[in-house]
């Protein structure tokens, strides 16, 4: 999660919502790391999770990432949760809950739907305080 937080800080420095993601291979090696880039790329799908999944798939030459672990600083939104399921990621670890836009324990609860063909193991609250502090600080500067 420390690397994901580094990516979130870098995203904030770019003026992006500070969310970071890291994908770890089954052997424990780092496959990909990313931070939000929606503004920079003018792409509403350029969330940290999506960018990390794309990079990991490119690195492995596969469209699925079985056995991989994804660390994210914020509860994934519905779009990202669906991508996580489609990529067949084994385990998801996330920091802060997202009451406004979360897709797992808030809102649509994507992994509870029959359309979620794969449901990863989910571990929440991982270094949540650090993730929450970063988000609160970022949004406080905008107000």
N, C-alpha and C positions, 0 to 999 in steps of 0.2 A: 504493500500500500504506500510505502514511502516514495517509490518511483511514480506512482499514480499521482500523489500529492505534488511532486515536482512538476509533472505535466500540467496539473491544474494551476499551479502558480505561474507557469510559463504562459498558459492560456490567458490568465488574468492580466499579465503584463502586455499581452497583445490586444487587450480590450475585449476579450471573449469571456463568456460565462466560465468561471474557473472549475472545469471538470476535467479530470484526467483518467486514463485507462491504461492498463498493462495486461498483455496476454503472455502467459507462461506455458511453455510446452510441457508435455508429460515427463520429460527428463529433467525439468526444472530450469531449463534455459529460457532466456527472455526472447520471445518471438517478435513482439511489437509493443510500442508505447506511443501514446497520442494524447493530445489535448483538444478541446473544442476548437474548431476553425470555421464556424458557420459564417461569420462576418468576413473573415479574410478570404474565404473561397467563394463567397456569395452562394452558399449551398446550405439549405436548411437541413440536409441530411448529414452534414459534416460534424456530427457529434463524436466525442472522444471514442466511444465504444465502436461506432461504425468504422471510423478511421483505423482503429487498432485491428478490428476484424479483417478489414480489407488488406492491411499490410501483412498480417499473419497468413492470410490465405495466399497472397502473392508470394510470400517467402516459402511457404510449403508446397505451392503448386496445387493446392486442394481447395475445394469449395466448402469443406467442413473441417472442424477443428476438434475431433473427439479426443478426450483425455486432457484437454487444455483447461487452464484456470484463467478467469478474467477478474481483475481487480479494478473497481471503479469507485471514484470518490463520492458519487451521488447515485441514489437509486435510479436505475435506468427508466427512461420514458417508455411508452408503449411501442414506439418504433424500434428502439434499441432492444427491448425485451424480445420482440419478434425476431430480430436479426440474431440474437443470442441463441434462441431456440433453433432457428434455421441452420446456424453454424454448428449445432450439436456440441456446444461448449459444455464441459463436464461440471464445472463448479464456478459459481459466481459469488464474489465477495464484494460487498459495497459498504461505503461509509455512511453518509447522511441519508436520512429518509427524505423523500420529496413529496410533501402533502399536496402540492399544486399540480405537479406534472408526472409524478411517479406512475409506473405501470405494473409494479409487482405487489406491493402491500397497500397501495393507494389505488384509486380509480379503477381501471379495467381489470387489474389482476391477471395479466396476460397468461401466466403459466397455469392458471386454473381452467382455462378454456380447452375444449376438445380439439380445437384447431392448433393448439401448441403440440406439435408432433414430438417434441423433445422438451423435457423439463430438467434443467440443471439443478444440482444441489445449490441452495442459496444460503449464504451466511451474511447477515446484515449487521450494521453497527460497528464495522471494523474501522477503528480510529475515527469514529463519527465526529468527535469534538473538533478535531483538526479540519475536517472537511467543512463542517458547519461554520467554523470561525472564518475560514477563507471565503465562503459564500457570503456570509453576513457582511464582512469587511468590503467585499467587492460591490455589493448592492448598496451599502451605505454611502459609498463614494458617488453613486449615480443619483442619489436623492438630494 
